[in-house]
């Protein structure tokens, strides 16, 4: 009876709103009554919305040519010539996280990015072989993650991710504000971005945890990968060691793929591995080992942070045997609550132009072994100043220097044009290339 009376009351209130002829006192009173007593609860308990808005300005001192002045090895949003205002990303994350209880439970997470970074994350070459000013598009959408999380009450709790999730490789992450520096590093550019599959994780104790997964392959939503040879897949494994006290971590990550990975450097439709005579990657095996770590010395009272990142990769097939390697070092010092300085230095090398020769080498495809290029390498050094002057607001200014074989310009060999007679393109210069930029981030 009470429910019927309440419903009749609501109907009467709505009717009075329609008959009041916009009378200010009656409308305000009745509207407040309806809103207070009747609403639809759409938020499920435990679901949280978070994200950030990231915008800035970048200036590359490399000239104004459409594609011959780009800084090779750098992410598309970071290589626009001369001055450029950027909407890097609007990031939205919706999550129902697993609790700390060791019981059967489930949750989910979805991450969406909109902006110029999203454009290059979803299509690394922007329709051309070398990113340029014409490819900047702040209206692009990128689904970074979308997975179901499950905990099985086995041992200390065995967790699973099923769906699309970010790569387990590398010290840097897709979210710029979470990294020490504004621009992405050379090594980050070479790692896979995301997978679709299953990833399990288990924490043995406070010092040791591990991951094991099976996925379609790097940067792909299908199981054929680039060679189109059927049921392609990749196996992932990771072992992380945490020091007593929690002030240091050492992470070791592995990926083994039954076909070449989809291109992390250029387009998601092409392989990072290029063979001779425009023959494409063919069928082969890919192995990547990544080791990274960080250390916050206790004598510095959490003001000082050191970190390193490294990679060793190999792709082998009947037509190509490419090996690439690199290392990076990071340091950050928090002077006070609102100001810090962070530095990064990196090296990336390869035994031939098969891996990142398209980003600048001597402009040739080489021989059947993949084209050995002596000194095929890239270097970079970055200095970033960060200012936390207001809650949730981060302002950063950055300078970066790039140099090395083919560090600037050149079209290289086109992985997107692998037909007969494909041109090797032109070689680039060794630099140096100077960059300066600023970034403003509001997180919520």
PADREN-608589 format. One record per residue (C-alpha): residue number from 1; residue in three letters; z, y, x. Coordinates in Angstrom, 1 decimal, decimal comma, always signed. Each point is the difference from the previous one (the first is absolute). Example, Ala and Ser with C-alpha at 12.3 -4.5 7.8 and 13.67 -1.06 7.14 Angstrom:
2
    nr   rest       up    north     east
     1    ALA     +7,8     -4,5    +12,3
     2    SER     -0,7     +3,4     +1,4
//
This chain:
444
    nr   rest       up    north     east
     1    UNK     +0,0     +0,0     +0,0
     2    UNK     +0,8     +2,4     +2,9
     3    UNK     -3,4     -0,7     +1,6
     4    UNK     -1,8     +0,8     -3,3
     5    UNK     +2,0     +3,2     -0,4
     6    UNK     -0,9     +1,0     +3,6
     7    UNK     -3,7     -0,6     -0,6
     8    UNK     +0,1     +2,0     -3,2
     9    UNK     +1,7     +2,8     +1,9
    10    UNK     -2,7     +0,0     +2,6
    11    UNK     -2,7     +0,1     -2,6
    12    UNK     +1,7     +2,8     -1,8
    13    UNK     +0,3     +2,0     +3,3
    14    UNK     -3,7     -0,5     +0,7
    15    UNK     -0,9     +1,0     -3,5
    16    UNK     +2,1     +3,2     +0,3
    17    UNK     -1,8     +0,8     +3,2
    18    UNK     -3,4     -0,2     -1,7
    19    UNK     +1,2     +2,1     -3,0
    20    UNK     +1,9     +2,6     +1,9
    21    UNK     -3,1     +2,0     +0,7
    22    UNK     +1,0     +0,5     +3,6
    23    UNK     +3,4     +1,6     -0,9
    24    UNK     +1,7     +0,5     +3,4
    25    UNK     +3,5     -0,9     -1,0
    26    UNK     -0,7     -3,1     -2,1
    27    UNK     -2,7     -1,3     +2,4
    28    UNK     +2,2     +0,2     +3,1
    29    UNK     +3,0     -1,6     -1,7
    30    UNK     -1,9     -2,9     -1,6
    31    UNK     -2,1     -0,6     +3,1
    32    UNK     +3,1     -0,3     +2,1
    33    UNK     +1,5     -2,4     -2,5
    34    UNK     -3,0     -2,3     +0,0
    35    UNK     -0,3     +0,0     +3,8
    36    UNK     +3,7     -0,8     +0,5
    37    UNK     +0,1     -2,9     -2,4
    38    UNK     -3,5     -1,6     +0,4
    39    UNK     -1,9     -0,7     +3,2
    40    UNK     -1,8     -2,8     +1,7
    41    UNK     +1,6     -1,2     +3,3
    42    UNK     -2,9     -0,8     +2,4
    43    UNK     +1,9     -0,2     +3,3
    44    UNK     +1,2     -3,5     +0,8
    45    UNK     +3,3     -0,1     +1,9
    46    UNK     -0,5     -0,2     +3,8
    47    UNK     -3,6     +1,4     +0,1
    48    UNK     -0,3     +2,9     +2,4
    49    UNK     -2,9     +2,5     +0,5
    50    UNK     -0,3     +1,6     +3,4
    51    UNK     -2,7     +1,6     +2,2
    52    UNK     -1,1     +3,2     +1,7
    53    UNK     -2,7     +2,7     +0,1
    54    UNK     -1,5     +0,5     +3,5
    55    UNK     -2,2     +2,9     +0,9
    56    UNK     -1,0     +1,9     +3,2
    57    UNK     -2,5     +1,6     +2,3
    58    UNK     -1,8     -1,5     +2,9
    59    UNK     -2,3     +1,4     +2,7
    60    UNK     -2,1     -2,1     +2,4
    61    UNK     -1,4     +2,0     +2,9
    62    UNK     -3,1     -2,2     +0,2
    63    UNK     -2,9     +2,0     -1,4
    64    UNK     -1,7     +0,0     -3,4
    65    UNK     -2,5     -2,8     +0,1
    66    UNK     +0,1     -2,2     -3,0
    67    UNK     +0,8     -3,2     +1,8
    68    UNK     -0,5     +0,5     +3,7
    69    UNK     +3,2     +2,0     +0,5
    70    UNK     +2,5     -2,3     -1,6
    71    UNK     +2,9     -1,4     +2,0
    72    UNK     -0,6     -3,8     +0,2
    73    UNK     +2,8     -2,4     -0,7
    74    UNK     +1,6     +2,5     -2,3
    75    UNK     +0,5     -0,4     -3,8
    76    UNK     -2,5     +1,8     -2,2
    77    UNK     +2,4     +2,6     -1,4
    78    UNK     +1,0     +0,9     +3,6
    79    UNK     -3,5     +0,5     +1,5
    80    UNK     -1,6     +2,8     -2,2
    81    UNK     -1,6     +2,5     +2,3
    82    UNK     +1,5     +3,5     +0,5
    83    UNK     +2,4     +1,3     -2,6
    84    UNK     +0,7     -2,0     -3,2
    85    UNK     +2,7     +0,3     -2,7
    86    UNK     +1,0     -3,5     -1,1
    87    UNK     +1,7     -1,6     -3,0
    88    UNK     +0,9     -3,1     +1,9
    89    UNK     +1,6     -1,9     -2,8
    90    UNK     +1,9     -0,1     -3,2
    91    UNK     +2,0     -3,2     +0,2
    92    UNK     +1,6     -1,7     -3,0
    93    UNK     +2,1     -3,1     +0,2
    94    UNK     +1,5     -1,9     -3,0
    95    UNK     +2,4     -2,7     +0,9
    96    UNK     +2,6     -2,4     -1,4
    97    UNK     +1,6     -1,2     +3,3
    98    UNK     +1,9     -3,3     +0,4
    99    UNK     +3,7     +0,4     +0,2
   100    UNK     +2,2     -1,3     +2,9
   101    UNK     +1,2     -2,9     -2,1
   102    UNK     -1,1     -3,5     +1,1
   103    UNK     -1,2     -1,1     -3,4
   104    UNK     -3,3     -0,7     -1,8
   105    UNK     -1,5     +3,4     -0,8
   106    UNK     -3,3     +1,8     -0,1
   107    UNK     -1,4     +3,5     +0,3
   108    UNK     -3,1     +1,9     +0,9
   109    UNK     -1,5     +2,9     +1,9
   110    UNK     -3,1     +2,1     -0,4
   111    UNK     -1,2     +2,8     +2,4
   112    UNK     -2,8     +2,3     -0,8
   113    UNK     -1,4     +2,8     +2,2
   114    UNK     -2,3     +2,9     -1,0
   115    UNK     -1,6     +2,4     +2,5
   116    UNK     -2,1     +0,1     +3,1
   117    UNK     +1,9     -2,8     +1,7
   118    UNK     -0,6     -2,2     -3,1
   119    UNK     -3,7     +0,7     +0,4
   120    UNK     -0,2     -1,5     +3,5
   121    UNK     +2,6     -2,7     -0,6
   122    UNK     -2,3     -1,4     -2,8
   123    UNK     -3,3     +0,7     +1,8
   124    UNK     +0,5     +0,5     +3,7
   125    UNK     -3,4     +1,5     +0,8
   126    UNK     -0,5     +2,1     -3,1
   127    UNK     -3,5     -1,3     -0,4
   128    UNK     -1,0     +0,8     +3,6
   129    UNK     +0,6     -1,7     +3,3
   130    UNK     +2,0     +2,9     +1,4
   131    UNK     +2,5     +1,9     -2,2
   132    UNK     -0,8     +3,7     -0,3
   133    UNK     +0,7     +3,1     -2,0
   134    UNK     -2,2     -1,1     -2,9
   135    UNK     +2,2     -3,0     -0,6
   136    UNK     +3,2     +1,9     -0,8
   137    UNK     +0,9     -0,8     -3,7
   138    UNK     +3,5     +0,8     -1,4
   139    UNK     -0,9     -1,6     -3,3
   140    UNK     -0,1     -3,5     +1,4
   141    UNK     +2,4     -2,7     -1,2
   142    UNK     +1,4     -2,9     +2,1
   143    UNK     +2,2     -2,8     -1,2
   144    UNK     +2,1     -0,7     +3,0
   145    UNK     +2,3     -2,7     -1,4
   146    UNK     +0,5     -1,9     -3,2
   147    UNK     +2,1     -3,1     +0,2
   148    UNK     +2,6     -2,1     -1,8
   149    UNK     +3,2     -0,7     +2,0
   150    UNK     +2,0     -3,2     -0,5
   151    UNK     +3,2     -1,3     +1,5
   152    UNK     +0,8     -3,7     +0,1
   153    UNK     +3,7     -0,8     +0,5
   154    UNK     -0,7     -2,2     +3,0
   155    UNK     +2,3     +0,4     +3,0
   156    UNK     +0,6     +3,7     +0,5
   157    UNK     -2,7     +0,8     -2,5
   158    UNK     -3,8     -0,6     +0,4
   159    UNK     -2,1     +3,0     -1,1
   160    UNK     -3,7     +0,0     -1,0
   161    UNK     -2,7     +2,7     -0,5
   162    UNK     -2,9     -1,1     -2,2
   163    UNK     -3,0     +2,4     -0,3
   164    UNK     -1,2     +2,9     +2,2
   165    UNK     +2,3     +1,3     +2,8
   166    UNK     -0,3     +2,0     +3,2
   167    UNK     -0,6     -1,5     +3,4
   168    UNK     +2,9     -1,5     +2,0
   169    UNK     -1,6     +1,2     +3,3
   170    UNK     +0,8     +3,2     +1,8
   171    UNK     +2,8     +2,5     +0,5
   172    UNK     -1,7     +2,8     -2,0
   173    UNK     -0,4     -0,2     -3,7
   174    UNK     -2,5     +1,3     -2,6
   175    UNK     +2,4     +2,7     -1,2
   176    UNK     -0,4     +2,9     +2,5
   177    UNK     +3,5     +1,6     -0,7
   178    UNK     +1,6     -3,3     +1,0
   179    UNK     -1,5     +0,1     +3,5
   180    UNK     +1,2     +2,1     +2,9
   181    UNK     -3,3     +1,9     +0,2
   182    UNK     -2,3     +1,6     -2,6
   183    UNK     -3,2     -1,6     +1,2
   184    UNK     -0,5     -3,7     +0,2
   185    UNK     -0,1     -1,8     +3,3
   186    UNK     -2,8     -1,9     +1,8
   187    UNK     +1,7     -3,3     -0,5
   188    UNK     +0,7     +0,5     -3,7
   189    UNK     -3,7     +0,6     -0,5
   190    UNK     -0,8     -3,5     +1,4
   191    UNK     +2,6     -1,9     -2,1
   192    UNK     -0,7     -1,5     -3,4
   193    UNK     +1,1     +2,2     -2,9
   194    UNK     +0,8     -2,4     -2,8
   195    UNK     -0,3     -3,6     -1,3
   196    UNK     -0,2     -1,8     -3,3
   197    UNK     +1,9     -3,3     -0,1
   198    UNK     +3,6     -1,3     +0,4
   199    UNK     +2,6     +1,1     +2,6
   200    UNK     +3,4     -1,6     +0,3
   201    UNK     +3,0     +1,3     +1,9
   202    UNK     +3,3     -1,5     +1,0
   203    UNK     +3,0     +1,6     +1,7
   204    UNK     +1,9     -2,6     +2,1
   205    UNK     +2,9     +2,4     +0,8
   206    UNK     +0,6     +3,6     +1,0
   207    UNK     -2,1     -0,4     +3,1
   208    UNK     -3,0     -2,1     -0,9
   209    UNK     -2,5     +0,0     -2,8
   210    UNK     -3,5     -1,4     -0,4
   211    UNK     -3,2     +0,2     -2,1
   212    UNK     -2,7     -2,5     -0,8
   213    UNK     -3,0     +0,6     -2,2
   214    UNK     -3,5     -1,0     -1,1
   215    UNK     -2,5     +2,6     -1,1
   216    UNK     -3,7     +0,5     -0,7
   217    UNK     -0,6     +1,9     +3,2
   218    UNK     +0,4     +3,5     +1,3
   219    UNK     -0,9     +2,9     -2,3
   220    UNK     -1,7     -2,1     -2,6
   221    UNK     +0,7     -1,1     -3,6
   222    UNK     -2,3     -3,1     +0,3
   223    UNK     +0,2     -3,2     +2,0
   224    UNK     -3,4     +0,0     +1,6
   225    UNK     +0,6     +2,8     +2,5
   226    UNK     -3,0     +1,6     +1,7
   227    UNK     -1,9     -3,2     +1,1
   228    UNK     -0,3     -1,2     -3,6
   229    UNK     +0,6     -3,6     +1,2
   230    UNK     +2,2     -1,1     -2,8
   231    UNK     +3,7     -0,3     -0,2
   232    UNK     +1,2     +2,4     +2,7
   233    UNK     +3,7     +0,6     +0,5
   234    UNK     +2,6     +1,3     +2,5
   235    UNK     +3,4     -1,2     +0,9
   236    UNK     +2,8     +2,5     +0,8
   237    UNK     +3,2     -0,5     +1,9
   238    UNK     +2,7     +2,3     +1,2
   239    UNK     +3,4     -0,3     +1,8
   240    UNK     +2,3     +3,0     +0,2
   241    UNK     +3,1     +0,2     +2,2
   242    UNK     +2,7     +2,6     -0,8
   243    UNK     +2,6     +0,9     +2,7
   244    UNK     +3,7     -0,2     -0,7
   245    UNK     +1,0     +3,4     -1,4
   246    UNK     -3,5     +0,5     -1,6
   247    UNK     -1,2     +2,6     +2,4
   248    UNK     -3,0     -1,9     +1,4
   249    UNK     -2,7     -2,2     -1,4
   250    UNK     -2,7     -2,2     +1,5
   251    UNK     -2,8     -1,2     -2,3
   252    UNK     -2,7     -2,6     +0,9
   253    UNK     -2,9     -0,4     -2,4
   254    UNK     -2,9     -2,3     -0,2
   255    UNK     -3,2     -0,3     -2,0
   256    UNK     -2,6     -2,8     +0,2
   257    UNK     -3,2     +0,3     -2,1
   258    UNK     -2,6     -2,7     -0,6
   259    UNK     -2,7     +2,8     -0,2
   260    UNK     -0,4     +3,4     +1,5
   261    UNK     +2,3     +2,6     -1,6
   262    UNK     -1,4     +2,6     -2,3
   263    UNK     -0,5     +3,3     +1,9
   264    UNK     +3,1     +2,1     +0,6
   265    UNK     -1,8     +2,5     +2,1
   266    UNK     -3,0     +0,7     -2,2
   267    UNK     -0,9     -1,4     -3,5
   268    UNK     +1,8     -2,6     -1,9
   269    UNK     -3,3     -1,7     -0,6
   270    UNK     -0,8     -0,7     +3,6
   271    UNK     +1,7     -1,8     +2,9
   272    UNK     +1,6     +1,7     +3,0
   273    UNK     -1,9     -2,4     +2,2
   274    UNK     -3,7     +0,8     +0,7
   275    UNK     -2,4     -2,4     +1,6
   276    UNK     -3,3     +0,5     +1,8
   277    UNK     -3,4     +0,6     -1,6
   278    UNK     +1,7     +1,1     -3,3
   279    UNK     +1,0     -3,6     -0,7
   280    UNK     +3,3     +0,8     -1,6
   281    UNK     +3,3     -1,6     +0,8
   282    UNK     -0,9     -3,6     -1,0
   283    UNK     +2,6     -2,6     -0,4
   284    UNK     +3,0     -0,1     +2,4
   285    UNK     +3,7     +0,2     +0,5
   286    UNK     +2,3     +3,1     +0,3
   287    UNK     +3,4     +0,1     +1,6
   288    UNK     +2,3     +3,0     +0,2
   289    UNK     +3,4     +0,3     +1,7
   290    UNK     +2,1     +3,1     -0,5
   291    UNK     +3,3     +0,8     +1,5
   292    UNK     +2,0     +3,2     -0,7
   293    UNK     +3,6     +1,1     +0,4
   294    UNK     +2,4     +2,9     -0,3
   295    UNK     +3,3     +1,0     +1,6
   296    UNK     +2,5     +2,7     -1,0
   297    UNK     +2,4     +0,3     +3,0
   298    UNK     +3,6     +0,2     -1,3
   299    UNK     +1,0     +2,5     +2,7
   300    UNK     -2,4     +2,5     -1,7
   301    UNK     +1,8     -0,1     -3,4
   302    UNK     -3,2     -0,9     -1,9
   303    UNK     -1,9     +3,0     +1,3
   304    UNK     -2,3     -1,9     +2,4
   305    UNK     -2,5     -2,6     -1,0
   306    UNK     -2,4     -2,0     +2,3
   307    UNK     -2,8     -2,3     -1,3
   308    UNK     -3,0     -2,0     +1,2
   309    UNK     -3,0     -1,7     -1,5
   310    UNK     -2,5     -2,4     +1,4
   311    UNK     -3,0     -2,2     -1,0
   312    UNK     -2,0     -2,8     +1,4
   313    UNK     -2,9     -1,3     -2,1
   314    UNK     -3,0     -2,4     +0,4
   315    UNK     -3,0     -0,9     -2,1
   316    UNK     -2,1     -3,0     +1,1
   317    UNK     -3,2     -1,3     -1,4
   318    UNK     -3,3     -1,5     +1,2
   319    UNK     -1,4     +3,5     +0,5
   320    UNK     +3,0     +2,1     +1,0
   321    UNK     +3,3     -0,2     +1,9
   322    UNK     +1,9     +3,3     -0,3
   323    UNK     +3,5     +0,7     +1,3
   324    UNK     +1,8     +3,3     -0,6
   325    UNK     +3,4     +1,2     +1,1
   326    UNK     +2,2     +3,0     -0,1
   327    UNK     +3,5     +1,5     +0,3
   328    UNK     +1,8     +3,1     -1,2
   329    UNK     +3,3     +1,6     +0,7
   330    UNK     +2,0     +2,3     -2,3
   331    UNK     +3,0     +2,3     +0,5
   332    UNK     +1,9     +2,2     -2,5
   333    UNK     +3,0     +2,3     +0,5
   334    UNK     +1,8     +1,6     -3,0
   335    UNK     +1,4     +3,2     +1,4
   336    UNK     +1,9     +0,8     -3,2
   337    UNK     -0,1     -0,6     -3,7
   338    UNK     -3,2     +2,0     -0,5
   339    UNK     -2,1     -0,4     +3,2
   340    UNK     -1,4     -2,8     +2,1
   341    UNK     -2,7     -0,6     +2,6
   342    UNK     -2,1     -3,2     +0,2
   343    UNK     -2,5     -1,2     +2,5
   344    UNK     -2,5     -2,8     +0,1
   345    UNK     -2,3     -1,4     +2,7
   346    UNK     -2,6     -2,8     -0,5
   347    UNK     -2,6     -2,1     +1,7
   348    UNK     -2,7     -2,1     -1,6
   349    UNK     -2,4     -2,2     +1,9
   350    UNK     -2,6     -2,8     -0,5
   351    UNK     -2,0     -2,4     +2,1
   352    UNK     -3,2     +1,0     -1,9
   353    UNK     -1,3     +2,3     -2,7
   354    UNK     +0,4     -2,6     -2,7
   355    UNK     +3,3     +1,2     -1,4
   356    UNK     -0,1     +3,8     +0,1
   357    UNK     -3,3     +0,7     +1,8
   358    UNK     -1,3     +1,5     -3,3
   359    UNK     +2,6     +2,7     +0,6
   360    UNK     -1,5     +1,0     +3,3
   361    UNK     -1,1     -1,9     +3,1
   362    UNK     -3,2     +0,2     +2,0
   363    UNK     -2,0     -0,3     -3,2
   364    UNK     -1,4     -3,4     +0,7
   365    UNK     +0,6     -3,4     -1,6
   366    UNK     +0,0     -1,8     +3,3
   367    UNK     -0,9     -3,6     +0,5
   368    UNK     +0,7     -3,2     -1,9
   369    UNK     +3,6     -0,1     +1,2
   370    UNK     +0,7     +3,2     -1,9
   371    UNK     -1,0     +2,6     +2,6
   372    UNK     +2,6     +0,3     +2,7
   373    UNK     +1,0     +3,7     +0,5
   374    UNK     +2,0     +0,7     +3,1
   375    UNK     +2,7     +2,5     -0,8
   376    UNK     -0,6     -0,1     -3,8
   377    UNK     +3,3     +1,8     -0,9
   378    UNK     +1,6     +2,8     -1,9
   379    UNK     +3,2     +2,0     +0,8
   380    UNK     +2,0     +2,5     -2,0
   381    UNK     +3,2     +2,1     +0,3
   382    UNK     +1,7     +1,7     -3,0
   383    UNK     +2,9     +2,4     -0,4
   384    UNK     +1,5     +0,7     -3,4
   385    UNK     +2,7     +2,5     -1,1
   386    UNK     +1,8     -0,7     -3,3
   387    UNK     +2,0     +2,3     -2,1
   388    UNK     +2,3     -1,1     -2,9
   389    UNK     +1,0     +3,5     -1,2
   390    UNK     +0,5     -0,9     -3,7
   391    UNK     +1,0     -3,3     -1,7
   392    UNK     -3,0     -2,3     -0,5
   393    UNK     -2,3     +2,4     +1,8
   394    UNK     -1,5     -0,9     +3,4
   395    UNK     -2,2     +2,5     +2,0
   396    UNK     -1,7     -1,3     +3,2
   397    UNK     -2,2     +1,6     +2,6
   398    UNK     -2,0     -2,2     +2,4
   399    UNK     -2,2     +0,1     +3,1
   400    UNK     -2,1     -3,0     +1,1
   401    UNK     -2,3     -0,7     +3,0
   402    UNK     -2,6     -2,8     +0,1
   403    UNK     -2,1     -1,2     +2,9
   404    UNK     -1,7     -3,1     +1,3
   405    UNK     -3,4     -1,8     -0,1
   406    UNK     -2,0     +1,4     -2,9
   407    UNK     +3,1     +1,8     -1,4
   408    UNK     -2,1     +2,7     -1,7
   409    UNK     -3,2     -0,2     -1,9
   410    UNK     -2,8     -2,5     +0,2
   411    UNK     -1,2     -2,2     -2,9
   412    UNK     +0,5     -3,3     +1,7
   413    UNK     -1,4     -3,3     -1,5
   414    UNK     +0,0     +0,0     -3,8
   415    UNK     +1,9     -2,9     -1,4
   416    UNK     -1,3     +1,0     -3,4
   417    UNK     -3,7     -0,4     +1,1
   418    UNK     -0,1     -3,5     +1,4
   419    UNK     -3,6     -0,8     -0,9
   420    UNK     -2,7     -0,7     +2,5
   421    UNK     -0,8     +2,9     +2,2
   422    UNK     +3,3     +1,9     -0,6
   423    UNK     +0,4     +2,8     +2,4
   424    UNK     +2,9     +0,2     +2,5
   425    UNK     +0,3     +3,8     -0,5
   426    UNK     +1,2     +2,5     +2,6
   427    UNK     +2,9     +0,0     +2,4
   428    UNK     +2,9     +2,5     -0,2
   429    UNK     +1,9     +2,0     +2,6
   430    UNK     +3,3     -0,8     +1,7
   431    UNK     +1,7     +3,1     -1,4
   432    UNK     +2,6     +1,4     +0,2
   433    UNK     +0,3     +0,8     -3,7
   434    UNK     +2,7     +2,4     -1,2
   435    UNK     +1,7     +0,0     -3,4
   436    UNK     +2,5     +2,2     -1,7
   437    UNK     +1,4     -0,2     -3,5
   438    UNK     +2,8     +0,5     -2,4
   439    UNK     +1,4     -2,0     -2,9
   440    UNK     +2,3     +0,7     -3,0
   441    UNK     +1,5     -3,0     -1,8
   442    UNK     +2,2     +0,0     -3,1
   443    UNK     +1,5     -3,4     -0,8
   444    UNK     +1,8     -1,2     -3,2
//
